[in-house]
Amino acid sequence: MPFFGSSHWLFSVKTFIAAMLALAVSFWLDLPRPYWALASVYIASQPLAGATMSKAVYRAAGTLIGAAGAVLMVPNLVDAPLVLALAMSIWSGFCLYLALLDRTPRGYVFMLAGYTAAIVGFPAVDAPATVFDLALSRTEEILVGIACASLVSSLVFPRSVGPVVAERLDISLRHGRDAASDALDPQTSAPNDAHWLRLVTDVAEIETLAAHLSFDAAVERRSLDSIRRIAPRMLMLFPVLSAISDRLAALADLGGASERVGALVERARALIAAAESIDTEKEAAELRRDLEAAAVVSADADWRALIEASLCLRIAELLDILFDCGELTKALAHGSSRPAPLRLAVESRIARVRHLDHGAALHAAFALACAIFACCLFWIATAWPEGSIAAMMGAIVGSLYASQDDPTPSIAGFAKWTILATTIAGVYLFVILPHIHNFETLALALAPVYLAFGLLIASPQTFRIGLPLAIVTPTAMAVQELYSADAENFVNTSLAMSAGMALTAVTTALIRRAGAQLRARRYARANRDALVQAADPRAGNDVRLMGLMLDRLFLLAPIAHAVEGKLPDALRDLRTGLNILDARRSRNTLVGSRRRRIDALLKHLSRSFQIGAPAPSRAALHAIDRAMATARNAGDARLLLALVGLRRCLFAAAPPPDQSLLEAKVA
């Protein structure tokens, strides 16, 4: 049972006040379905003022677009029911496709446009001439609801997004330190996947909250820059920590690190594990200097020395990332727009861009369109007057959970709580409301259940219970200014809701079976394509390529339990790409045969990635070793360490390179 604190109660009371205000305004304006205004308050309300405002803006825009779509389709296609059903299904599917591609709170506009057309259009089929009036009244009811939700959220004890983002950043930084401390432990053979999932969850929450900052009047707009700069640095922990664990594993295979490097690793681990901040302590500055000195490659360095130099370089990067994240977090928490100068130029290596998974979006959109069309066929075949409600509910629940790999359990859960919601509505409609004679007693009568709904919505653990209760109960109750109740209509409406959700669940289950595995395979193919481009010296937009690979890792982490082995593969691909790009940039300083040797390596790798080989050929391994000799002769430590990392990514199980080959002279 979740604990409901004072913030949950405050949200619940504020939301109930906004709901009653929306109901009163709807009565005063004589709107035909005032209960839609009440339901809209609970849909739009969020614990944070900025989040409520942004959702209100997006909901208003989506409502207008969806209502316009219904007005366009229904009158023109009503004489061809199957064509109309197909058009509405395609409309909802297309809008969902756009919403899933967006992957930000702004995508709510497209999702709402999709199922608002169903909410407005399907009930108007029997009287198509009234569709404009229905669209207008439904839009007015929803706008009244979101206006009241925004007004109360902004005026009554508003809770700003800024401090919450700063708090989440501080928690994320602690999680990052935990992951770093674990990766620096020589006894740990591989990074803990639980750390990746926790960091991904943190970054997802931070980016979602940050999207609402621009709607929060209490937040300094320049704070947005700190959020944009901290997210890619938090995500860069993935490849850096993975590389550190790999170098420690390589040293373990070689008999362990030298005493000097072992001491540096232990100092870094102790500092990160014990310190809340690593930016002001003298010990941290000394450790960075020692790491930089240990990362210098001598002319006669053997393979062990190269691995140790690469390890020290990555640990130094780790300390810089944690320093930068700490500075940006403090700047946001203290309201400063100018943090201390940042140490790691992440933006020059990787960009925060989003992978557009057209395949997954089309798959989900097709499933939704099929579910809505199935509900429409059921409606047409049975000639059931309430069949429009089944199609409408199919569009709503199918859209709400479409972003999940397997939405069927969530749709089934929504249906389960819908049964409870209709039961509550029935008790009110036939037992309580007949004794209500004014608005004040109506508000008092509704208070117990709606305050409970608000509490459930306020807690993340119970949100999926509170949402269907808050949406379905007022709709099934159909509160009007003058009491009226029709038992037959109530039963038919309740059955239609259940039928629509059942058909949607069955259709979705049939179409969307292997979602996680299919998505993982698509990401693997996309990463291979990115590596082909990365290895092409003529390709541009390097930072975007790596940003896309990082975002795929970000998407893959939450489903890692369903795709065993894919997360390490994605991490290795990302590290491979970063090392290839470092090598590409370093080759620009070479001339003659030295540059041609690096180009030959890149061609080997590009060819291997292009044909989809499980691993690059032995010729590529030989090319890496010869390129390392070239880098050593040229005195290019950056290129040499990039090639060391590349060899560990692609040939971790291969024996160390022959020392004579590394020392071979290259013209």
N, C-alpha and C positions, 0 to 999 in steps of 0.2 A: 504494500500500500504506500503510495507516494506521500511525502510530507508536504502539506500546503502551508507555506509561510505567509508573512504579511504582504509580500509582493504579489503573491497569487490572489490573496483576498482583495487587495486593492484593484488589481486588474478585473476581477470578477464583478466587484461593485461598480466600477467605472463602466464596464461593458453593459451591465444591466441598466444603469442610468441612461446610457446612450440608446439602448434598445427601446426603453420606455419613451424616451424623447422622440425617437423615430416613429414609434407607433402612434403617439399623440399627434405629431405633425401629419402623418398619413391620414388619420381620422379627420383632422381639421381641413386638409386638402381634398377630402372625400375621394381618396384613391381607391380603386376597385379591390386591390389585394394588399392591404396594409401589412399583412404578415410577411410579405417579401422584404419590406423595409426592415422589419425586426430580424429576419434571418440574415440579411446583408450586413447588419451590424456585427453579428458574431463571425461571419466569414471574413470581414475586413479587419476586425480588431486584432491588434498585436500588443504584447506587453510594452514595447518601446514606441515612443511617439513618432519617431522618424519612420519606423517600419509600418505603422498604421497609415501614415500619410502617403507613403509610396504605394502601398497596396491599394489605398483608396483611389489614387490617381490612375494606377494601372487597371483597376477594376472598372472605373468609369470609362476609360478608353475602350476596354474590351467589350463592355456592355453596349456602347454606341455602335461599334463595328459589327458585333453579332446581331443586334437588332436590325441594322441596315441590311445585313445579309438575309435575314428572315423575310423582311419586307420585299426584297428583290426576288426571292425564290418562290415563296408560297403562292402569290396571286398568279404568277406566270406558269406554274407547273401543277397546280392543284388538280387539274382535270386528268393528269397522268400520275396516279399515286406512286407507281413504281419508279418513275423518273424523278418525282419529288423526293422520294425516300433515298434514291441513289445520290441526288444532288446534295441533300442535307448530310448524308454520310460522308461524301467526298469533302464537303466544306469543313466538317468537324475534324476529319482526318488531316486535311491540309493545314488547318490552324494548329493542330497538335504537332504536326511535323515542324512547323516554324518555332513553336514553343520549346520543343526538345532541342533544337539546334541552338537556341539562344543561351540556355543554361545559366541565366541570371534572373533575378526577380522580375525583370522586364518581360520575360517570356510569359508571365501571367496574362499579359494583354492578349496574346494569341490564343492561349488555352481558353480564356474566358470568352473570347469572340467565337470560338468553336461551339461551346455548349450553350452559350446564350442564344444562338440561332435556334437550337433545339428547344430551349425553354420558351422562346417566343413563338417559333414557327409551328411546332407540332400541335399545341392547343388551338391554333387558328385554322387548322385544316377544315374543320366543319363549317366555319364561317370566314372564308378567306377575305371577304370585304372588310372585316374588322381587324385585319392583321396590323395595319398601321396604328390604329388606336391601341391595340394590345401591346405593340412594341413601345409606343409612347408611354403608356401607363407603367409597363414593366420597367422601363428605363427610369421613369420618375421615382418609382418605389425604391429601386436600387440606389439611385443617387441620393435620395433622402436618407437611406440607411448609412451609406458611406460618409455623407456629410456630417451626420450626427456622431458617428464613430470618430471621425477626425477631430471634430470640435471638442468633444469631451476628452479625448486622449491628449489634446494639445493644451487644454485649459485646466483640467483637474489633475493636480499632482503629476505633471508630465515627467516621464522617465526618458532621459536622453540616451541616444545610441552611443555617443562618444565614450563615456566612462565604461560602458559594457564592453566596447571594442578593446579599450585599454586593458581591462581586466582579463579578457580572453587572450590578448597578446601576452600578458604576463604569465598566464597558465601555460600557453603554448611554448614560451621560452623555457619554462621549467621542464616541460616534456622533451624539448629539444636537448636540454642538458642531460636528462636521463638517458636518452638514446645515444648521445655522444659518450657518456661515461660507460655505457654498455659496450659500444663499439670499440673503445680503447682497452677493454679488458682482454689481455692475451689469451685467457681461458675460453673466451667466446669464439666459437668457430665461424659463426655467421650472424649477421644482424637479426635482431628479433622482429619478426613480422608485426608483432603487437605494437612496436614503436611506430612503424610505418602507418598503420591504420590510425593510431592516435594522432599522429602529426597531420595526416590527410584530413581527418575529421576536424582538427583545430583550424587548418587553413580554410576548409570549406565554410566553417562557421564564421570565420573572420571576414572572408570575402563576401559572404551573404550579408552580414551586418554592415560592412563597409558600403555596400550598394545602397543602403538606406541613409547614409550620412548626408547626402546632398539634399535630402528632404527634411533634415532635422535642423530647425532654426537655431538650436543651442550649440551647434557644432561649427567650429571655425572651418571654413571651406578648405583652407590650406592643409588641414589635417589629412585630407584625402591623399595627398602626395606621400605621406608617411606610410599609409596603408598600401599604396601601390608599390612602394619600394620594399616593404617588408615581406610581402607574400612570396616573390621569387626567391628571396634569401632563405626563407623557411623551407621552401621546396628544394633548394640546392643542398640542404642537409642530406637528402636522399643519396645522390651520387657520391658526395664527399664521404659520408659515413660508410657507404658500401665499399669505396676504394680503400679506406683505412682498414676495414675488416679484411679485405683481400690481401693487403700488404702484410698485415700481421700473420695471416695464414701462410703466405709465401715464406716469411721469415721462419715460421715454425717448422716448415718443411726443410729449411736450410740449417736447422739446428738452433734457431733462436736468434734474436737481435743481439747486436753488440751491447756491451755494458753501457756505452754512452747513449745509444738510441733507446735502449730499454729504460734508462733513467728518465729520458725526456718524455717517453710515453706515459710513465707512471706519474711524472709531475703534471702532465696535461690532464690526466684522468683525475688526479686528486684535486687540482684546481677547479675543474669543471664541476666535479661532484660536490665540492664543499662551498663554492662561492656563489652568492646570489648575483654578483656582478663581476665580470672579469676585465673591466675596462680601466679601473683606476689603481689597481694594486701593482705595486712594484714587481712582485713576483711574476705577474702576467707579462709585463714588458720584458723582463729578463728572459722568460721562457720563449717569447717570440724571437728575440735576438738569437738565442741558442738554437732554435729550430731552423732559422734562416741560415745560420752557419753550418748546421748539419746537412742542410739541403744542397750545399755547394758540392758539385761533382768534380772530383780530382781527375787528373789525366790518366791515372792507372787504376781507376775504380773497377772492381769486379762486379759480378751480378748482384751479390749480397749488398754491396755498397750502393748500387743503383736503386735497389728495392728500398733500402733505408732512406736514401735521399728523397725518393718519391713519397714515402710514408711521412717524413718530416714536412714536406711541402704541403701534403693534404691536411696534416694536423694544424699547420699554420693557417690554412684556409678555413678550417673549422673554427679556430679561435676568432678569426676575422668575421665570420658569419655570426657567431654568437655576440661579438662586440656590436656589430651593426644592428642586429635585432634588438639588443638591449638599448642602444641609443635611440632607435626609432620608437620603441615602446615608451621610453621615458618622455620623449618629445610629445607623443600623443597624450600621455597621462597628464603632463604638466601644461598642455595647451601651447607648446612651442612649435613653431613651424620650421625651426632651424636646428636640427640635431647636430651633434659634433660631426666633423668630416668622416665619411664612411670609408672603410678600408678595402672592401672587396668590390671590384667593379663587375658585379653580376650581370648588369645590363649589357656589357660588351660580349658576354658569352652565351647568354640565354635570355629569351624574352618570355613574358607571361602572356601567352596566346592560348586560345582554346581550340582543341581538336573538334572538328565538325563531323560527327558520326552520322553521316547521311543514311547508312545502312540500318542502324538501330532506330533512327527517327522514322524512316519509311516503314520498318517492320511494325513499330508501335502504332503508327498512323493507319496502316492497313488493318491491323487487328481492331482498332477502334471503329473504323468505317464498317468493317464486317459485323461487329457487334451491334452497331446502331441499325444497320440494314436488316439484321436478323430480328431485332425488336420490331422494326417496321413491318416485316413480312408476317410476324406473329399478329400484329395489330390488324393488318389487312385481311389475313386469313380468318380471324375470329370475329371481325367486325365489332370488336369490343370498344365501346365508347371511351373507356379509360385507357385504351391501348396507347394513347399519346403520352400518358404519364410513364409507361414502361419505356418507351423510346427516349423520353426526356431523361429519366434516371440512368439509363444505359449510357447516354452521352456524358452525364455528369461524373459518375463513378469511373467510367472508362478513361476519362481525361485526367481525373485527380491522381490516379495511381499509375499512369502510363510510363512514367520515368523509371519504374522498377523493372528489374529483369524478369521477375515473375509476379505480375500484379494480382494474380488470382487469389492468393490468401488474403490480401488487403481488401479486395472487393468482397470476398466472403465475410470478412470481419465487419465491413461497412454494412452488409446486409443483416448481419446478426444484431448490430446495435440499432439498425433501422426498425427491427421488430420491437425492441424495447421502446424506441421513440414513438412508434404508432400506438403502443399500449398506453404510454403516458398521455399522448394526445387524446386517446379515447376516453380516459378517465376524466380529463379536463372537459372535453367536449360534452359528455353526457352526464357527468356527475357534478362538476364544480361550476362550470360556466353558466348553467341555468340559474344559479343563485346570485350571479354578479349583475349589479345594476348601474354601476358607474365606473369611470376609468380608474379612480383611486383604489377601489376594491379589486379591480382586475389586476392592477400592478402588484398589489399585495398577494393576490392568489398566485400570480406567475413567479413571484420572487424566489420561493424555495428551489424550484427545479432549474430556473435560469441562472441563479447564483451558483448552483452545482455545476451546470454546464460550463460557466465561465472558469470555475476552478479547474475542471478537467482540461479545458483548452489551454490554460496558463501553464500547465506542467507538460514538458516534453514526453514524459512517460505515459501520460493519459490523453495526449492530444488526439490520437486516433479514435478514442472513445467519445471525447467531447464534440468533435467536429460533426459526425453523423447525427448525434443527438440534437445539436444546435441547429442543423440544417433541416432535418426531417420533422422534428416536433412541431415547429410553427407552421410548416407547410401542411402537415396532416391535420393540424388543429384548425387551420384556416380562420384565424381570429378576425372577426369583422366588428364594425362599430355597433351593429345590431345583431343580437344573437340569432343564429340559425344553425340547425344541425340536421343532417340527413344520414341516417344509419347506413342505408344501402350505398350511398355515394362514398361514405367514409370507408366501408369495407372494401369496395371496389378499388378505391384509390390506394389503400394499403396493399392489396393484393397485386395491383399493377406495379407498384414500386418494387415489391419483392420479385415479381416476374422479370422486370427489366434488369435488375441486378443479377438474377440467376442466369438469364440468357447472356449477359455480358461476361460473367465469370466463365461460363462454359465455352463461349466463343474465344475468349482470351486464352484459356487453357489449351485449346486445340491449336491455336496459331503460334503462341509464344511459349514454346516448351524449352528449348535449349538456349535461353537468352545469354547467360553468363559465359558459357563455353564459346558460343558464336562470337560474342563481343571480344573475348580474349584473342580468338584467332584473327579477327579483323585488325585488332591493335598490333598483333605481331607482324602481319603483312604490311601495315602502314609504317611500322618502325623499320622494317627491312627496306622499304622504298625510300625512307628518309636517309638511311645509311648509304644507299646508292648515290643519292644526291650529295650527301656530305663528302663522300670520297671523290666526287667530281670536282677538279680544281676550277672548272669554269662556272660551277653553280654559285649562286648568290644567296643572300638572306640567311646567313648561317645561324644567327641568333633565333630566327623564327623556326628553323628546322628543329633545333634543340628544345625550343619552347614547346613545340607540338609533342615531341617525345616525352618531355617531362609531364605534360598535361595528360598524356595517355597513361603514364605511370600513376598519376593522381586519380584517374578514373578506374584503374585496375585494382588499386589497393583495397577498396571496400569489398570487392568480390574475390579476394585472394583465396578465401577458404573454399570457394567453389571451383577454382582453377589452379589446383596445386601445381607448383613449379613455374607458373607464369610470371609471378612477381620478380623472382631473381633474374629471369630472362630479360624482363623489361628494364631492370636496373642495369644489367650488363650491357644491353643495347644503348642505354643512355650514356653510360660511361664510355663505351666505344665511340659513340658519336662525338662526345666532347674531346676525347683524345685525338680523333681524326681531324677535327677542326683546329685544335692547337697545332698539330703537325702541318696542316695546310697553311696556316698563317706563318709559321716559322720558315717554311720552304721558300717564301717570297724573298728571304734574305740570301738564299743560296744561288749559285750560278753554275753553269757547266754541268759536268757529270754528277756533281753532288745533287743538284736539283733534279736531274733526270732519274737518279736513283729513288728519290722520294716519289716522283711521279710514277715510276714503275710500281712502287708499293701501292699507291692509291689505285692504280688500274687493276692490280691483282685483287684488292679488296672489293672494288666496285663490281668486278666480274663475279666474284663469289657471292656477294649479296644479291646481285641481279638474278642469278640462276636459282636462288633460294636454297643453296647448299646448307646442310645442317651446321657445318663449320667451314671456315676458309681452308684452302688447300695447304699442303706442306710447303708448296712454293711460296705461299704468302708468308709463312713463318720464316723461311729463309730470307725473303725480301725484307721483313721487319728487322732481322738480325743485321743484314747488310746496311740497312738504313740507319740503324743504331751506330754502326761503325762510322758511317758518314757524318752523323751528328757529332760524335766524339771528335773526329778529325777537324770538323768545322768549329769546334768549341762552343756549340750551341746547346747549352744545358736545358733550355726550355724544350727544344725539339727532342732531345735525348730522353727526358723524363716523360714526355708525351708518348714516345714510342715504347718506353717501359710499361706505361699504363696500358697501351694498346695490346702489347704482347700478353699481359696478364688477363685482359678481357677476353681475348680470342683463343689463347693457348695456355690457360692456367695450368693444365696438367702436363704440359711439355717440359722436358728437362731444361735446366738453365742453358743459355747460349754458350757456345765455345768461346773462351776468353781470347784465343788467338784471332777468332773472327771479329770480335769486338774491337781488337786493337789493329785490325788490318788498315793499311794506309789507302786512302782514296784520293785520287787526283782531283 
